[in-house]
Amino acid sequence: MGPNVAAKMKGITDGTSNTLMLGEVRAGVIPADRRGTWALGQAGASVLAWFGQTGDDNGPNVCSPWADDTFGGALTEADKDLMTRECMSDQFDSNDQKQATVRSTHPGGVNIGLADGSAHFISNEVDIGGLGQAVSSSNWKMSVWDTFIASADDQTIGKMPIQ
């Protein structure tokens, strides 16, 4: 699922109670940061995308310097410093506006909604596997987070990774 992409419930072959449908998106910490806004011309403002083990925005509240790709504008060093301290870093030198991960200010995790309509609190400590792994070998193993965000990988998450 993603912007301008249709999906049918029958396409969620892992089961609706095993598939993340939506998650919190923390609002930006400076006026120029559009994360958390409803619709301002870019996917990263309010759409979660490309945030599994094969990307660089892996897991809830990830605090990587290569995390969200949402901004694409000029920032002062003070803006960058504040965003980094708040764990809201962005690929500051990139004009890509294509991905964001689930973020909140709740201690320890984020609220998410599953495709079955249920809501849960998921821990920041959920197994996210490696960072930026290439899916090139037959023994590559999906993390719990990857399994949770995939809707048709023929795997289920087993125990809900909640806090």
N, C-alpha and C positions, 0 to 999 in steps of 0.2 A: 504494500500500500504506500502511497505517496501522493504528492500534488498531481492532480489531473489523472489519477490512475483509479480505475474501478476494481473492486474486489467483491466476490460473492462469498457468503458464509460457507458454502460447500467447498470453497477453495481452502478453508482453514482446516486442513486434514489432521493437524495435531490435536484438534479440539479447542473449542472456544475458551475453556477454563485453563488452557496451557499456553495461551497466546496473548502477549501484551498488545493492547490496542491504542492506549494513550498514556501519557505521563505528564507530570508537572514540568513546566518550563519556567525557570526563574526569570523574572524581569531584569533587564539590564541595570547596572549600578551607576551608570553615567547617562545623561540625557541623550547622547548620541548612540547608545547601545540599544538596538531595537529588539533584542530578545525579550520574549514574553508579550509582545504586542500582538494584536489580532491579525492584522493584514497590512503590512507596509512594503509590499513589493519584493519580498524575498522569502525563500523557504525557511531559512534558519530562524526567522523571527518567531514562528509559532508551529513549526513542523519538526518532528524528530526524525532524523534520517542518518544512515550510514554510521551507526554507532555500535558496531559489534567488534569482535576480535580482529577482523580484517581491516578495520579503520583505525583512526587515531583518536577517536572520541568514544572510548569504550567504557561503558558502565555508568551507573548513577553518580552524579556529582564528581565526575572525573576531574582531576586537577593537573592536567597535562598542559605544557606550553603550546601544544599543537592541537588543542581540543576543538572547540566550536569554530566553524567557518561561517561567520554571520555578518561581520562588520563591513569590511571593505572600504573603510574611510580613514582619514587622517586623525590620529590620536596624539595627544601630548604624552610626554614621558610620565607625567603625574597620572593621567588616565590609565595608561598601561600598568603602572605600579598598583593603583587601586584595584583594577580588574584582576590582576595576578594575586594580590593579597586576599581578595574575596573568592578566589578559586573560580573566577569567571573569565579566564584567559581566552584568547581568540587567536587565530593565526593573523596576528597584527599586520604582517606584511603582505597578506593575501587579499585579493579582491573576490575570492571565492565566497559565495553565499549559499552554501549547500548543505550544511549539517549542523546539528545541535544534539546534545544528549539531555536526558532527564536531569533536572536540577531543582533544588529547593533550599530553603534555609532551615528546614527541620533537622534537629540533631540526629545523625545516624542514617538518614535515608530519604526516600521520596515516596509520594503517593502515586500509584499507577492504577489504571483501569484495564481489566481483561476484556477480551472479545465477548465473554458471556455476560458482561454488564456488572461484574463484581469489582469492588475497589479494595486495594490492599496497600500496605506500607511495605516497601522492599528496602532491605538494608544496603548501605554503601559497600558492605563487605561481601556481597554476592560474588561467587566465582566468575571472574571476567576473562580468565585465560591470559594469553599474552597480548602484547600491544602491536598492532600493525602486522600481524602474521599473514603470510601468503598461504592461500589454500592450494598447495601444490603437491602435497603428498597424500597417499592413500591412508596414512595413519593419523592425519590431522584430526583432532578431537574438538568438537564444539564445547565451549564453556557452558555453564548453567545459564549465563546471561544470553549467549548466542541462541541457545535452545528456546529461551523464553521469548526472544524478539522475532524468532522465525515462525512462520505460520504453517509451513508445509515441508518440514525437514524429516518427518516421520519419527520424531523423537518427542517425548514428553519430559517435563521438568521433574517429574517424580514428586518430591517434597517441595512445597511452596517456599521459595528462598526469602522468607520474611524475617524480620527481626524478632 
